[in-house]
Amino acid sequence: MKKVTLIGVDLAKNVYQLHGAAEDGSVIFRKKLSRVQFAKFMAQQPLCLVAMEACSTSHYWARVLITIGHTVRLIAPIYVKLFVKRQKNDAADAEAIVEAALRPNMRFVTPKSEDQQARAVLFRTREQLVGQRTAAINALRSHLAEFGFVAPVGIACVQRLANIVEDGKSALPELARDMCRLILSQIAGLSEQMDSLQKRIRQLAGKSAVSNRLQTMPGVEPISAFAVEVFAPEMSEFRRGRDFSAWLGLVPKQHSTGGKQKMGRTSKMEQRGIRRLLIIGAMSVIRWAARRGAEKGSWLERMMARKPRMVVAIALANKMARGLWAMMVKKENYTKPVLAAQ
């Protein structure tokens, strides 16, 4: 009788679909188990390779299965989708996970520790508050615009809006004034919570040797370094800096065929949070260079002279990503590039 060497698991909220396979990929069993039954079943199975799609609960189950003694592989859902045969259901998904895990060149996701996930919750909570505050500011601007009061976009204009609301001489109905005060108090509360979380992120980043090392690069602030440390996988998984940059979605899409290369827009794949923070950091470097002047003969000076600012920012973010990879792999601080001799 063939031995089970690989189990594919299609995770869900309460019902899990399992697909057991032998070393050659032949089917040994197909089972549908509840959450409680799944934990007991896996504890009774001989130690083997367990493959799952990387999702919100997969990292928890990966830690549980590793504690039991199993070897766990997490696969990005986009790679599993290619192996689904015709109809889409839980059993077909579990089988597709096994097929994907059997591929010799498949890329896997490293299971996250509890500490990494806790830090991710902190980062995402702050991002959620940022979105809520932005929505509240836009709502306030829209409400006041209905009465003829217009202000620019951004957090900097909130005080101007508050002055309009509190101006008793302004032609603003009292009911609308009360509602706008309610929104202003909401914005103030969200700002206070964001400041508290940002302070906590800075404290955690300050205690981390990796974050401190990353912050030696111009344009990388504590939040950016914190995001790289929390969300990026082990840099040893990338063969070179370009692979890390491609994982962030900072390289052009390829539409090449017949030996002819055709590059499109940036791919914008994978980790949006890190990519956005690197582009923001790149913009800050460009603004500083625009005020003070970029170094003569530098790459940045040449790019700023012939390219739009946003294009330069994305290109600089690409270079920053490659530099971060090198710094983390070599465990070295940032060093300023040496200009080529004229």
C-alpha positions in Angstrom: 0.0 0.0 0.0 1.3 3.4 -0.9 2.3 5.8 1.8 1.0 9.3 2.2 3.8 11.8 1.7 1.9 15.0 0.8 -1.4 16.4 2.1 -3.0 19.3 0.4 -5.4 21.3 2.6 -8.0 23.8 1.4 -8.7 26.0 4.4 -12.0 27.6 5.2 -13.8 29.0 8.2 -15.2 25.8 9.6 -14.8 23.0 7.0 -11.5 21.9 5.6 -10.9 19.7 2.5 -7.9 17.4 2.5 -6.2 15.6 -0.4 -3.7 13.0 0.5 -1.2 11.9 -2.2 1.7 9.5 -2.5 5.2 10.4 -3.6 4.2 10.0 -7.3 1.1 12.2 -6.9 -1.4 9.4 -6.9 -4.5 9.9 -4.7 -4.6 8.1 -1.3 -7.6 9.8 0.3 -10.0 12.7 0.1 -11.5 14.0 3.3 -13.8 16.8 4.4 -13.2 17.7 8.1 -14.4 20.2 10.6 -11.9 22.6 12.3 -11.7 20.3 15.5 -11.5 17.1 13.4 -8.7 18.6 11.3 -6.4 19.2 14.3 -7.0 15.7 15.7 -6.6 14.0 12.2 -3.3 15.7 11.5 -2.0 14.8 14.9 -2.6 11.1 14.1 -1.0 11.2 10.6 2.5 10.1 10.0 4.9 13.0 9.6 4.7 14.3 6.0 4.7 17.4 3.8 1.6 19.6 4.2 0.7 22.2 1.6 -1.8 25.0 2.0 -2.7 28.3 0.3 -1.1 31.3 2.0 -4.1 33.1 3.5 -5.1 34.8 6.8 -5.3 31.6 8.8 -2.6 29.5 7.1 0.2 30.9 9.2 -1.6 29.8 12.4 -2.1 26.3 11.1 1.5 26.2 9.8 2.8 26.8 13.4 0.4 24.2 14.8 1.5 21.6 12.2 5.2 22.4 12.6 4.8 21.8 16.3 3.3 18.4 15.6 6.3 17.6 13.4 5.0 18.0 9.9 6.8 20.0 7.2 4.6 22.9 5.9 4.7 24.7 2.6 2.5 27.7 1.9 1.7 28.6 -1.7 0.4 31.9 -3.0 -3.2 31.4 -4.3 -2.3 32.8 -7.7 0.1 29.9 -8.3 -2.5 27.3 -7.2 -5.2 28.7 -9.5 -3.2 27.4 -12.5 -3.6 23.8 -11.4 -7.4 23.8 -10.9 -9.1 21.4 -13.3 -12.3 22.8 -14.9 -14.8 23.0 -12.0 -14.0 25.1 -9.0 -14.8 23.5 -5.6 -13.0 22.6 -2.4 -11.9 19.1 -3.5 -10.5 20.5 -6.8 -8.7 23.2 -4.8 -7.1 20.7 -2.4 -6.0 18.6 -5.4 -4.6 21.7 -7.1 -2.6 22.6 -4.0 -1.0 19.1 -4.1 -0.2 19.5 -7.8 1.4 22.9 -7.2 3.4 21.6 -4.2 4.9 18.8 -6.4 6.4 21.3 -8.9 10.2 21.5 -8.4 10.4 25.2 -9.1 7.4 26.3 -7.1 7.8 29.4 -4.9 6.7 29.1 -1.3 5.7 31.6 1.4 7.6 31.5 4.7 5.2 30.9 7.7 5.1 33.9 10.0 5.7 33.8 13.7 3.2 35.2 16.2 5.4 38.2 16.8 5.5 39.0 13.1 1.7 38.7 12.8 1.2 40.9 15.9 3.4 43.6 14.3 1.5 43.3 11.1 -1.8 43.9 13.1 -0.2 47.1 14.5 0.8 48.3 11.0 -2.5 47.5 9.4 -4.5 49.1 12.3 -2.6 52.3 11.7 -3.3 52.1 7.9 -7.0 51.6 8.7 -7.0 54.7 10.9 -5.3 56.7 8.1 -8.0 55.6 5.7 -10.8 56.5 8.1 -9.3 59.9 8.8 -9.0 60.6 5.1 -12.6 59.6 4.5 -13.7 61.9 7.4 -11.7 64.9 6.0 -13.2 64.3 2.5 -16.7 64.1 4.0 -16.1 67.4 5.8 -14.9 69.1 2.7 -17.8 67.8 0.7 -20.4 69.0 3.2 -19.0 72.5 3.5 -18.6 72.7 -0.3 -22.4 72.3 -0.6 -22.7 75.7 1.3 -20.0 77.4 -0.8 -17.0 76.8 1.4 -14.1 75.3 -0.5 -10.7 74.1 0.8 -7.7 72.2 -0.6 -7.3 68.5 -0.2 -5.2 67.1 2.7 -4.8 67.1 6.5 -3.2 70.6 6.3 -6.6 72.2 5.4 -8.5 70.8 8.4 -7.8 73.9 10.6 -9.1 76.1 7.8 -12.3 74.0 7.7 -12.6 74.1 11.5 -12.3 77.9 11.5 -15.2 78.0 9.0 -17.3 75.8 11.2 -16.6 77.8 14.3 -17.2 81.2 12.6 -20.6 82.3 13.9 -20.8 84.9 11.1 -20.5 82.3 8.3 -23.7 81.4 6.4 -23.8 77.8 7.7 -27.0 76.3 9.0 -26.8 75.4 12.7 -27.7 71.8 12.1 -24.9 71.4 9.5 -22.5 73.2 11.9 -23.3 70.7 14.6 -22.7 67.8 12.2 -19.4 69.3 11.0 -18.3 69.6 14.6 -19.0 65.9 15.1 -16.8 65.1 12.1 -14.0 67.4 13.4 -14.1 65.6 16.8 -13.8 62.3 14.9 -10.8 63.5 12.9 -9.1 64.7 16.1 -9.7 61.3 17.8 -8.3 59.4 14.8 -5.3 61.7 14.7 -4.6 61.1 18.4 -4.9 57.3 17.9 -2.6 57.5 14.8 0.0 59.4 16.7 -0.1 56.8 19.5 0.4 53.9 17.1 3.1 55.7 15.2 5.0 56.3 18.4 4.7 52.6 19.2 6.0 51.7 15.7 9.0 54.0 16.2 9.7 52.4 19.6 9.6 48.9 18.1 11.7 49.9 15.1 14.3 51.6 17.4 14.8 48.3 19.3 15.3 46.3 16.1 18.8 46.0 14.6 17.3 45.3 11.2 15.1 48.4 11.2 18.0 50.6 12.5 20.1 49.3 9.6 17.5 50.0 7.0 17.0 53.5 8.2 20.5 54.4 7.3 19.3 54.6 3.7 18.0 58.0 2.7 14.2 58.0 2.3 13.6 55.0 4.6 11.8 56.1 7.8 10.9 54.0 10.8 7.5 53.0 9.4 9.0 52.0 6.1 11.8 49.9 7.9 9.1 48.4 10.2 7.0 47.4 7.2 9.9 45.7 5.4 10.9 43.8 8.5 7.3 42.7 9.2 6.0 41.8 5.7 9.0 40.9 3.6 10.1 37.2 3.5 13.6 36.1 4.3 15.9 37.9 1.8 17.7 34.6 1.2 14.6 33.5 -0.8 15.5 36.1 -3.4 18.6 35.4 -5.6 19.2 39.1 -6.2 17.9 42.5 -5.5 15.9 42.7 -8.7 13.8 39.6 -7.6 12.9 41.5 -4.4 12.0 44.6 -6.4 9.9 42.4 -8.7 8.1 40.9 -5.6 7.2 44.5 -4.6 5.9 45.3 -8.0 8.4 47.9 -8.9 9.6 46.5 -12.2 7.9 46.8 -15.6 5.5 44.2 -16.9 6.9 42.1 -19.8 5.0 41.4 -23.0 8.0 39.8 -24.8 7.9 37.2 -27.5 10.0 36.0 -30.4 13.1 37.4 -28.9 11.6 40.9 -28.9 11.4 42.6 -25.5 8.4 44.8 -24.8 8.2 46.5 -21.4 5.0 47.9 -20.0 4.0 49.7 -16.9 5.1 48.7 -13.4 3.5 45.4 -12.4 2.1 46.6 -9.0 2.1 43.0 -7.7 2.4 41.6 -4.2 3.2 43.9 -1.2 1.4 47.2 -1.8 2.3 48.6 1.7 6.0 48.4 1.3 5.9 49.6 -2.3 3.8 52.7 -1.4 6.1 53.6 1.5 9.2 53.3 -0.7 7.7 55.5 -3.3 6.8 58.1 -0.7 10.3 57.9 0.7 11.7 58.3 -2.9 9.5 61.4 -3.3 11.0 62.9 -0.2 14.5 62.4 -1.5 13.5 64.0 -4.8 12.0 67.0 -3.1 15.1 67.5 -1.0 17.3 67.2 -4.1 15.0 69.7 -5.9 15.5 72.3 -3.1 19.2 71.7 -2.4 20.3 70.4 -5.7 21.2 66.8 -6.6 24.8 65.8 -6.5 26.7 66.6 -9.7 27.0 63.7 -12.1 24.7 61.5 -10.0 22.1 59.1 -11.4 19.4 61.2 -9.6 20.5 64.4 -11.3 20.4 62.8 -14.7 17.0 61.3 -14.2 15.5 64.6 -12.8 16.8 66.5 -15.8 14.9 64.3 -18.3 12.0 62.5 -16.6 8.8 63.4 -14.9 9.0 63.5 -11.1 6.7 60.4 -10.5 8.7 58.3 -13.0 11.9 59.3 -11.2 10.3 58.4 -7.8 9.3 54.9 -9.0 12.8 54.3 -10.5 14.4 55.5 -7.3 12.1 53.2 -5.2 13.2 50.4 -7.4 16.9 51.2 -6.6 16.0 51.5 -2.9 14.4 48.1 -2.9 17.5 46.6 -4.4 19.7 48.4 -1.9 17.6 47.2 1.0 18.0 43.6 -0.2 21.8 44.0 -0.3 21.8 45.6 3.1 19.8 42.8 4.7 21.7 40.0 3.0 25.1 41.4 3.7 24.0 42.8 7.1 25.7 46.1 6.3 24.6 49.7 6.7 23.9 51.9 3.7 26.9 53.3 1.9 26.8 56.2 -0.5 27.4 55.1 -4.2 30.7 56.2 -5.6 30.4 58.4 -8.7 32.2 57.2 -11.8 35.2 59.2 -12.9 34.5 61.8 -15.6 
